Amino acid sequence: MTVLQTLPLDITIGLSSVLNIFPYCLSLNFHRLNDDQDTFLKRLNAYTFGAEFTISPTLLLRGGYSINKNKIYRRLRNRELPDFRSERDS
């Protein structure tokens, strides 16, 4: 008996730029471009952006934001979990 399974695939395209007027690197990445969507613009809904600030040659400060992870965390935060307390705990 043979079972065929597809491996997960995530196609990502990103841009990074260090501007002369700012001391940090800006980045923008688009994830999950291979997912089936109705329109091309809906494929661009999963993106991240961030900045990297060089404090010294050995110390970097990085920050970023993922819109896709925010949507997932929002769903988890709004989900109502069942109450498993027994009657004797009440």
MOPAC internal coordinates of N, CA, C and O (Angstrom, degrees):
PM7 1SCF
backbone

  N    0.0000 0     0.00 0     0.00 0    0    0    0
  C    1.4488 1     0.00 0     0.00 0    1    0    0
  C    1.5332 1   108.09 1     0.00 0    2    1    0
  O    1.2310 1   120.45 1   -53.40 1    3    2    1
  N    1.2988 1   116.74 1   126.60 1    3    2    1
  C    1.4632 1   120.64 1   178.75 1    5    3    2
  C    1.5220 1   109.43 1  -112.74 1    6    5    3
  O    1.2310 1   121.54 1   -41.95 1    7    6    5
  N    1.2929 1   114.65 1   138.05 1    7    6    5
  C    1.4625 1   121.53 1   178.94 1    9    7    6
  C    1.5182 1   107.38 1  -119.19 1   10    9    7
  O    1.2310 1   120.50 1   -58.87 1   11   10    9
  N    1.2944 1   116.66 1   121.13 1   11   10    9
  C    1.4603 1   121.05 1   178.01 1   13   11   10
  C    1.5190 1   109.56 1   -99.66 1   14   13   11
  O    1.2310 1   121.08 1   -51.67 1   15   14   13
  N    1.3006 1   115.55 1   128.33 1   15   14   13
  C    1.4598 1   120.73 1   177.87 1   17   15   14
  C    1.5195 1   108.19 1  -126.44 1   18   17   15
  O    1.2310 1   120.92 1   -35.83 1   19   18   17
  N    1.3024 1   115.84 1   144.17 1   19   18   17
  C    1.4518 1   119.42 1   177.35 1   21   19   18
  C    1.5213 1   109.12 1   -91.21 1   22   21   19
  O    1.2310 1   120.93 1   -38.69 1   23   22   21
  N    1.2883 1   115.83 1   141.31 1   23   22   21
  C    1.4519 1   120.95 1   177.62 1   25   23   22
  C    1.5253 1   109.45 1   -82.82 1   26   25   23
  O    1.2310 1   120.21 1   -33.94 1   27   26   25
  N    1.3217 1   117.20 1   146.06 1   27   26   25
  C    1.4692 1   118.96 1   178.26 1   29   27   26
  C    1.5258 1   109.87 1   -68.22 1   30   29   27
  O    1.2310 1   121.02 1   -36.54 1   31   30   29
  N    1.3138 1   115.65 1   143.46 1   31   30   29
  C    1.4492 1   121.49 1  -178.56 1   33   31   30
  C    1.5188 1   108.44 1  -135.56 1   34   33   31
  O    1.2310 1   120.84 1   -48.00 1   35   34   33
  N    1.3153 1   116.01 1   132.00 1   35   34   33
  C    1.4567 1   121.80 1   178.54 1   37   35   34
  C    1.5278 1   107.68 1  -129.68 1   38   37   35
  O    1.2310 1   120.70 1   -65.42 1   39   38   37
  N    1.3097 1   116.26 1   114.58 1   39   38   37
  C    1.4617 1   120.76 1   177.19 1   41   39   38
  C    1.5218 1   108.03 1   -95.93 1   42   41   39
  O    1.2310 1   120.86 1   -53.16 1   43   42   41
  N    1.3349 1   115.96 1   126.84 1   43   42   41
  C    1.4574 1   122.70 1  -176.40 1   45   43   42
  C    1.5255 1   109.51 1  -126.30 1   46   45   43
  O    1.2310 1   121.09 1   -42.86 1   47   46   45
  N    1.3205 1   115.52 1   137.14 1   47   46   45
  C    1.4679 1   121.77 1   173.54 1   49   47   46
  C    1.5155 1   106.96 1  -125.57 1   50   49   47
  O    1.2310 1   120.69 1   -45.15 1   51   50   49
  N    1.3311 1   116.29 1   134.85 1   51   50   49
  C    1.4533 1   119.58 1  -177.45 1   53   51   50
  C    1.5098 1   112.95 1  -138.72 1   54   53   51
  O    1.2310 1   121.59 1   -21.87 1   55   54   53
  N    1.3164 1   114.56 1   158.13 1   55   54   53
  C    1.4547 1   123.14 1   176.59 1   57   55   54
  C    1.5177 1   108.25 1  -127.69 1   58   57   55
  O    1.2310 1   120.67 1   -40.71 1   59   58   57
  N    1.3233 1   116.33 1   139.29 1   59   58   57
  C    1.4603 1   121.77 1   174.45 1   61   59   58
  C    1.5148 1   108.21 1  -135.58 1   62   61   59
  O    1.2310 1   121.20 1   -35.86 1   63   62   61
  N    1.3219 1   115.32 1   144.14 1   63   62   61
  C    1.4557 1   118.67 1  -179.26 1   65   63   62
  C    1.5236 1   109.94 1  -149.82 1   66   65   63
  O    1.2310 1   121.45 1   -41.91 1   67   66   65
  N    1.3266 1   114.82 1   138.09 1   67   66   65
  C    1.4581 1   121.23 1   172.74 1   69   67   66
  C    1.5247 1   105.97 1  -108.48 1   70   69   67
  O    1.2310 1   120.82 1   -67.05 1   71   70   69
  N    1.3213 1   116.03 1   112.95 1   71   70   69
  C    1.4554 1   120.68 1  -178.78 1   73   71   70
  C    1.5289 1   110.10 1   -87.48 1   74   73   71
  O    1.2310 1   120.91 1   -32.46 1   75   74   73
  N    1.3141 1   115.86 1   147.54 1   75   74   73
  C    1.4661 1   120.46 1  -178.77 1   77   75   74
  C    1.5212 1   112.54 1   -67.17 1   78   77   75
  O    1.2310 1   120.11 1   150.99 1   79   78   77
  N    1.3308 1   117.40 1   -29.01 1   79   78   77
  C    1.4656 1   119.84 1  -176.06 1   81   79   78
  C    1.5274 1   112.98 1   -85.90 1   82   81   79
  O    1.2310 1   119.93 1   166.91 1   83   82   81
  N    1.3572 1   117.73 1   -13.09 1   83   82   81
  C    1.4549 1   121.74 1   179.76 1   85   83   82
  C    1.5263 1   109.65 1  -118.72 1   86   85   83
  O    1.2310 1   119.63 1   -35.79 1   87   86   85
  N    1.3290 1   118.31 1   144.21 1   87   86   85
  C    1.4772 1   120.33 1   179.47 1   89   87   86
  C    1.5285 1   113.06 1   -88.25 1   90   89   87
  O    1.2310 1   119.50 1  -154.07 1   91   90   89
  N    1.3117 1   118.55 1    25.93 1   91   90   89
  C    1.4604 1   119.24 1  -179.55 1   93   91   90
  C    1.5211 1   110.89 1  -139.88 1   94   93   91
  O    1.2310 1   121.39 1   -14.03 1   95   94   93
  N    1.3178 1   114.95 1   165.97 1   95   94   93
  C    1.4608 1   123.25 1  -179.21 1   97   95   94
  C    1.5267 1   108.33 1  -101.76 1   98   97   95
  O    1.2310 1   120.30 1   -51.60 1   99   98   97
  N    1.3135 1   117.03 1   128.40 1   99   98   97
  C    1.4591 1   122.80 1   176.65 1  101   99   98
  C    1.5219 1   109.31 1  -100.26 1  102  101   99
  O    1.2310 1   120.11 1   -38.25 1  103  102  101
  N    1.3274 1   117.40 1   141.75 1  103  102  101
  C    1.4612 1   120.35 1   179.87 1  105  103  102
  C    1.5223 1   110.50 1  -137.43 1  106  105  103
  O    1.2310 1   121.28 1   -31.51 1  107  106  105
  N    1.3246 1   115.16 1   148.49 1  107  106  105
  C    1.4608 1   123.50 1   177.17 1  109  107  106
  C    1.5207 1   106.99 1  -140.18 1  110  109  107
  O    1.2310 1   120.19 1   -54.83 1  111  110  109
  N    1.3366 1   117.24 1   125.17 1  111  110  109
  C    1.4708 1   122.57 1  -178.24 1  113  111  110
  C    1.5175 1   109.75 1  -128.18 1  114  113  111
  O    1.2310 1   121.20 1   -41.01 1  115  114  113
  N    1.3280 1   115.31 1   138.99 1  115  114  113
  C    1.4604 1   122.40 1   175.02 1  117  115  114
  C    1.5237 1   107.84 1  -110.56 1  118  117  115
  O    1.2310 1   120.45 1   -52.96 1  119  118  117
  N    1.3473 1   116.74 1   127.04 1  119  118  117
  C    1.4593 1   123.35 1  -175.73 1  121  119  118
  C    1.5218 1   110.24 1  -111.93 1  122  121  119
  O    1.2310 1   121.18 1   -16.61 1  123  122  121
  N    1.3218 1   115.35 1   163.39 1  123  122  121
  C    1.4685 1   124.15 1   173.33 1  125  123  122
  C    1.5233 1   111.99 1    56.60 1  126  125  123
  O    1.2310 1   120.48 1  -136.94 1  127  126  125
  N    1.3110 1   116.70 1    43.06 1  127  126  125
  C    1.4604 1   121.04 1  -179.17 1  129  127  126
  C    1.5256 1   112.38 1   -73.85 1  130  129  127
  O    1.2310 1   119.80 1   164.91 1  131  130  129
  N    1.3178 1   117.98 1   -15.09 1  131  130  129
  C    1.4549 1   120.72 1  -179.65 1  133  131  130
  C    1.5282 1   113.21 1   -89.09 1  134  133  131
  O    1.2310 1   119.06 1   175.94 1  135  134  133
  N    1.3202 1   119.39 1    -4.06 1  135  134  133
  C    1.4666 1   121.94 1   179.28 1  137  135  134
  C    1.5192 1   110.42 1   -69.57 1  138  137  135
  O    1.2310 1   120.99 1   -34.13 1  139  138  137
  N    1.3346 1   115.71 1   145.87 1  139  138  137
  C    1.4694 1   120.16 1   178.08 1  141  139  138
  C    1.5263 1   109.33 1   -73.88 1  142  141  139
  O    1.2310 1   120.93 1   -54.49 1  143  142  141
  N    1.3117 1   115.82 1   125.51 1  143  142  141
  C    1.4600 1   122.64 1   178.86 1  145  143  142
  C    1.5248 1   108.39 1  -136.14 1  146  145  143
  O    1.2310 1   120.76 1   -18.27 1  147  146  145
  N    1.3385 1   116.15 1   161.73 1  147  146  145
  C    1.4619 1   120.52 1   179.83 1  149  147  146
  C    1.5211 1   111.90 1   -68.55 1  150  149  147
  O    1.2310 1   120.40 1   135.44 1  151  150  149
  N    1.3258 1   116.84 1   -44.56 1  151  150  149
  C    1.4537 1   120.77 1  -177.96 1  153  151  150
  C    1.5282 1   109.49 1  -127.42 1  154  153  151
  O    1.2310 1   121.10 1   -15.83 1  155  154  153
  N    1.3200 1   115.51 1   164.17 1  155  154  153
  C    1.4594 1   119.87 1   179.62 1  157  155  154
  C    1.5247 1   111.29 1   -65.80 1  158  157  155
  O    1.2310 1   120.04 1   144.17 1  159  158  157
  N    1.3359 1   117.54 1   -35.83 1  159  158  157
  C    1.4676 1   120.28 1  -178.67 1  161  159  158
  C    1.5188 1   112.41 1   -65.56 1  162  161  159
  O    1.2310 1   119.84 1   150.39 1  163  162  161
  N    1.3394 1   117.91 1   -29.61 1  163  162  161
  C    1.4693 1   120.18 1   177.42 1  165  163  162
  C    1.5223 1   111.52 1   -69.80 1  166  165  163
  O    1.2310 1   119.97 1   156.74 1  167  166  165
  N    1.3283 1   117.67 1   -23.26 1  167  166  165
  C    1.4674 1   120.74 1   175.74 1  169  167  166
  C    1.5225 1   110.91 1   -67.59 1  170  169  167
  O    1.2310 1   120.16 1   155.20 1  171  170  169
  N    1.3266 1   117.29 1   -24.80 1  171  170  169
  C    1.4591 1   121.47 1  -177.27 1  173  171  170
  C    1.5254 1   113.02 1   -87.82 1  174  173  171
  O    1.2310 1   119.54 1  -171.74 1  175  174  173
  N    1.3283 1   118.48 1     8.26 1  175  174  173
  C    1.4685 1   121.50 1  -178.82 1  177  175  174
  C    1.5229 1   113.33 1   -73.32 1  178  177  175
  O    1.2310 1   119.56 1   158.05 1  179  178  177
  N    1.3130 1   118.44 1   -21.95 1  179  178  177
  C    1.4619 1   121.30 1   179.12 1  181  179  178
  C    1.5264 1   107.88 1   -97.83 1  182  181  179
  O    1.2310 1   120.84 1   -81.72 1  183  182  181
  N    1.3247 1   116.00 1    98.28 1  183  182  181
  C    1.4578 1   119.47 1  -178.21 1  185  183  182
  C    1.5159 1   110.36 1  -138.98 1  186  185  183
  O    1.2310 1   121.48 1   -19.71 1  187  186  185
  N    1.3241 1   114.78 1   160.29 1  187  186  185
  C    1.4609 1   122.32 1   174.12 1  189  187  186
  C    1.5176 1   108.29 1  -132.05 1  190  189  187
  O    1.2310 1   121.14 1   -30.46 1  191  190  189
  N    1.3054 1   115.42 1   149.54 1  191  190  189
  C    1.4534 1   119.74 1   172.97 1  193  191  190
  C    1.5149 1   108.24 1  -139.39 1  194  193  191
  O    1.2310 1   121.47 1   -25.48 1  195  194  193
  N    1.3284 1   114.79 1   154.52 1  195  194  193
  C    1.4512 1   118.06 1  -176.56 1  197  195  194
  C    1.5073 1   112.07 1  -165.33 1  198  197  195
  O    1.2310 1   121.58 1    -2.70 1  199  198  197
  N    1.3170 1   114.58 1   177.30 1  199  198  197
  C    1.4601 1   122.30 1   179.03 1  201  199  198
  C    1.5178 1   108.49 1  -140.33 1  202  201  199
  O    1.2310 1   121.34 1   -32.26 1  203  202  201
  N    1.3108 1   115.04 1   147.74 1  203  202  201
  C    1.4623 1   122.02 1   178.55 1  205  203  202
  C    1.5248 1   108.03 1  -128.06 1  206  205  203
  O    1.2310 1   120.63 1   -60.93 1  207  206  205
  N    1.3024 1   116.39 1   119.07 1  207  206  205
  C    1.4589 1   122.34 1  -177.36 1  209  207  206
  C    1.5266 1   108.46 1  -107.78 1  210  209  207
  O    1.2310 1   120.43 1   -54.63 1  211  210  209
  N    1.3249 1   116.78 1   125.37 1  211  210  209
  C    1.4610 1   121.57 1  -179.89 1  213  211  210
  C    1.5217 1   109.18 1   -90.51 1  214  213  211
  O    1.2310 1   120.86 1   -71.52 1  215  214  213
  N    1.3275 1   115.95 1   108.48 1  215  214  213
  C    1.4566 1   121.33 1   178.57 1  217  215  214
  C    1.5231 1   110.00 1   -80.37 1  218  217  215
  O    1.2310 1   120.61 1   134.45 1  219  218  217
  N    1.3276 1   116.44 1   -45.55 1  219  218  217
  C    1.4645 1   123.28 1   175.51 1  221  219  218
  C    1.5277 1   106.65 1  -148.32 1  222  221  219
  O    1.2310 1   119.16 1    -8.87 1  223  222  221
  N    1.3303 1   119.21 1   171.13 1  223  222  221
  C    1.4700 1   119.05 1   179.93 1  225  223  222
  C    1.5285 1   114.33 1   -58.77 1  226  225  223
  O    1.2310 1   119.74 1   157.94 1  227  226  225
  N    1.3069 1   118.10 1   -22.06 1  227  226  225
  C    1.4644 1   120.72 1  -179.72 1  229  227  226
  C    1.5257 1   113.74 1  -110.18 1  230  229  227
  O    1.2310 1   119.59 1  -179.34 1  231  230  229
  N    1.3229 1   118.39 1     0.66 1  231  230  229
  C    1.4603 1   121.51 1  -176.88 1  233  231  230
  C    1.5261 1   110.14 1  -131.06 1  234  233  231
  O    1.2310 1   121.08 1   -59.40 1  235  234  233
  N    1.3454 1   115.54 1   120.60 1  235  234  233
  C    1.4545 1   122.63 1   179.17 1  237  235  234
  C    1.5226 1   109.40 1  -120.48 1  238  237  235
  O    1.2310 1   120.90 1   -34.23 1  239  238  237
  N    1.3055 1   115.88 1   145.77 1  239  238  237
  C    1.4621 1   122.03 1   174.77 1  241  239  238
  C    1.5180 1   107.25 1  -117.25 1  242  241  239
  O    1.2310 1   120.46 1   -59.65 1  243  242  241
  N    1.3334 1   116.73 1   120.35 1  243  242  241
  C    1.4608 1   121.41 1  -176.21 1  245  243  242
  C    1.5193 1   110.49 1  -121.41 1  246  245  243
  O    1.2310 1   121.45 1   -35.63 1  247  246  245
  N    1.3170 1   114.82 1   144.37 1  247  246  245
  C    1.4557 1   121.12 1   175.24 1  249  247  246
  C    1.5075 1   108.80 1  -146.67 1  250  249  247
  O    1.2310 1   120.75 1   -28.85 1  251  250  249
  N    1.3268 1   116.17 1   151.15 1  251  250  249
  C    1.4523 1   119.08 1  -178.93 1  253  251  250
  C    1.5077 1   111.86 1  -163.19 1  254  253  251
  O    1.2310 1   121.48 1    -6.57 1  255  254  253
  N    1.3324 1   114.78 1   173.43 1  255  254  253
  C    1.4516 1   122.03 1  -177.52 1  257  255  254
  C    1.5174 1   108.80 1  -143.22 1  258  257  255
  O    1.2310 1   120.06 1   -46.79 1  259  258  257
  N    1.3222 1   117.48 1   133.21 1  259  258  257
  C    1.4611 1   123.44 1   177.82 1  261  259  258
  C    1.5180 1   108.84 1  -115.48 1  262  261  259
  O    1.2310 1   120.36 1   -64.93 1  263  262  261
  N    1.3152 1   116.92 1   115.07 1  263  262  261
  C    1.4679 1   120.59 1  -179.48 1  265  263  262
  C    1.5286 1   110.66 1   -67.01 1  266  265  263
  O    1.2310 1   119.88 1   144.99 1  267  266  265
  N    1.3360 1   117.84 1   -35.01 1  267  266  265
  C    1.4549 1   121.22 1  -178.75 1  269  267  266
  C    1.5321 1   110.95 1   -68.03 1  270  269  267
  O    1.2310 1   119.68 1   136.64 1  271  270  269
  N    1.3252 1   118.21 1   -43.36 1  271  270  269
  C    1.4639 1   120.50 1   177.96 1  273  271  270
  C    1.5200 1   111.38 1   -66.44 1  274  273  271
  O    1.2310 1   120.11 1   146.87 1  275  274  273
  N    1.3245 1   117.40 1   -33.13 1  275  274  273
  C    1.4563 1   120.54 1   176.78 1  277  275  274
  C    1.5210 1   110.47 1   -63.06 1  278  277  275
  O    1.2310 1   119.92 1   138.97 1  279  278  277
  N    1.3260 1   117.76 1   -41.03 1  279  278  277
  C    1.4631 1   120.67 1   178.13 1  281  279  278
  C    1.5223 1   111.09 1   -63.70 1  282  281  279
  O    1.2310 1   120.55 1   139.22 1  283  282  281
  N    1.3387 1   116.55 1   -40.78 1  283  282  281
  C    1.4702 1   120.46 1   179.78 1  285  283  282
  C    1.5298 1   110.36 1   -65.71 1  286  285  283
  O    1.2310 1   119.74 1   134.04 1  287  286  285
  N    1.3358 1   118.10 1   -45.96 1  287  286  285
  C    1.4655 1   121.51 1  -179.82 1  289  287  286
  C    1.5243 1   111.36 1   -64.91 1  290  289  287
  O    1.2310 1   120.19 1   144.67 1  291  290  289
  N    1.3238 1   117.25 1   -35.33 1  291  290  289
  C    1.4642 1   120.29 1   178.42 1  293  291  290
  C    1.5183 1   110.59 1   -64.83 1  294  293  291
  O    1.2310 1   120.35 1   139.62 1  295  294  293
  N    1.3435 1   116.93 1   -40.38 1  295  294  293
  C    1.4659 1   119.92 1   177.64 1  297  295  294
  C    1.5245 1   110.81 1   -65.11 1  298  297  295
  O    1.2310 1   120.00 1   137.36 1  299  298  297
  N    1.3221 1   117.60 1   -42.64 1  299  298  297
  C    1.4616 1   120.58 1   179.14 1  301  299  298
  C    1.5220 1   111.83 1   -65.21 1  302  301  299
  O    1.2310 1   120.65 1   142.11 1  303  302  301
  N    1.3273 1   116.37 1   -37.89 1  303  302  301
  C    1.4605 1   120.36 1  -178.45 1  305  303  302
  C    1.5280 1   111.17 1   -69.18 1  306  305  303
  O    1.2310 1   119.76 1   146.54 1  307  306  305
  N    1.3301 1   118.07 1   -33.46 1  307  306  305
  C    1.4638 1   121.28 1  -177.06 1  309  307  306
  C    1.5266 1   113.26 1   -87.59 1  310  309  307
  O    1.2310 1   120.42 1   169.56 1  311  310  309
  N    1.3318 1   116.79 1   -10.44 1  311  310  309
  C    1.4632 1   119.41 1  -179.07 1  313  311  310
  C    1.5219 1   109.65 1   -70.77 1  314  313  311
  O    1.2310 1   121.29 1   -44.80 1  315  314  313
  N    1.3117 1   115.15 1   135.20 1  315  314  313
  C    1.4605 1   119.42 1   177.03 1  317  315  314
  C    1.5155 1   108.41 1   -92.23 1  318  317  315
  O    1.2310 1   120.47 1   -59.99 1  319  318  317
  N    1.3009 1   116.71 1   120.01 1  319  318  317
  C    1.4574 1   121.52 1   179.36 1  321  319  318
  C    1.5202 1   109.83 1   -89.27 1  322  321  319
  O    1.2310 1   120.19 1   -33.03 1  323  322  321
  N    1.3262 1   117.25 1   146.97 1  323  322  321
  C    1.4702 1   119.33 1   179.67 1  325  323  322
  C    1.5217 1   110.94 1   -66.84 1  326  325  323
  O    1.2310 1   121.48 1   -26.72 1  327  326  325
  N    1.2943 1   114.77 1   153.28 1  327  326  325
  C    1.4539 1   121.39 1   179.78 1  329  327  326
  C    1.5338 1   108.15 1   -91.30 1  330  329  327
  O    1.2310 1   120.50 1   -61.65 1  331  330  329
  N    1.3286 1   116.64 1   118.35 1  331  330  329
  C    1.4530 1   121.58 1  -176.02 1  333  331  330
  C    1.5248 1   112.75 1  -100.81 1  334  333  331
  O    1.2310 1   120.21 1  -166.14 1  335  334  333
  N    1.3168 1   117.20 1    13.86 1  335  334  333
  C    1.4580 1   118.37 1   179.08 1  337  335  334
  C    1.5164 1   110.49 1   -69.79 1  338  337  335
  O    1.2310 1   121.00 1   -38.51 1  339  338  337
  N    1.3047 1   115.69 1   141.49 1  339  338  337
  C    1.4565 1   119.11 1   176.97 1  341  339  338
  C    1.5291 1   108.51 1   -85.74 1  342  341  339
  O    1.2310 1   121.18 1    -9.37 1  343  342  341
  N    1.3199 1   115.35 1   170.63 1  343  342  341
  C    1.4635 1   119.47 1  -177.82 1  345  343  342
  C    1.5104 1   112.10 1   -66.82 1  346  345  343
  O    1.2310 1   120.05 1   149.53 1  347  346  345
  N    1.3403 1   117.50 1   -30.47 1  347  346  345
  C    1.4542 1   118.25 1  -178.83 1  349  347  346
  C    1.5388 1   111.69 1   -72.53 1  350  349  347
  O    1.2310 1   119.70 1   159.09 1  351  350  349
  N    1.3659 1   118.18 1   -20.91 1  351  350  349
  C    1.4678 1   120.90 1   177.14 1  353  351  350
  C    1.5168 1   111.82 1   -76.86 1  354  353  351
  O    1.2310 1   120.08 1   162.99 1  355  354  353
  N    1.3170 1   117.45 1   -17.01 1  355  354  353
  C    1.4717 1   120.65 1  -176.53 1  357  355  354
  C    1.4876 1   112.30 1   -76.19 1  358  357  355
  O    1.2310 1   120.10 1   180.00 1  359  358  357

